[in-house]
Amino acid sequence: MLPPVPPVAVSRPLLFGLVAVGAVVAVATPQPTSSFAAGFAAGAGSAFVVSFMKTPRRGGSPQSDDRGPEP
């Protein structure tokens, strides 16, 4: 039995770019390619959303940070 493959870290700008390219291609091309590009954009978009949900966020703006000013 093969060991499980760890997930690959992908940058959010790359995912955002894939969504944008897929959306543009879906609008600009005829049906077979358009359907594939729309599905591609939806898949990259869902990965984009999941990456935001999985990453813990600090609340508020940098001014509301509890650590105080940096030296």
Secondary structure by P-SEA (a helix, b strand, c coil): ccccccbbbbbaaaaaaaaaaaaaaaaccccaaaaaaaaaaaaaaaaaaaaaaaccccccccccccccccc
